[in-house]
């Protein structure tokens, strides 16, 4: 993921910051407890594509 892109991306739901988890290839919003997939270095910022995080994953 491009570092400059990570600086400007926010959660589409709450507009909060996102954490990039390289191993899982996901952008995580701790506020909404959602993980957005990153496919071929392109973040999929659709709420329908996101998965809910468990308490252990936060």
Secondary structure, DSSP 8 states (H G I E B T S, - for coil): --HHHHHH---TTT----EEETTTTEEEETTTTEEEEEETTEE---TTT-EE--GGG-
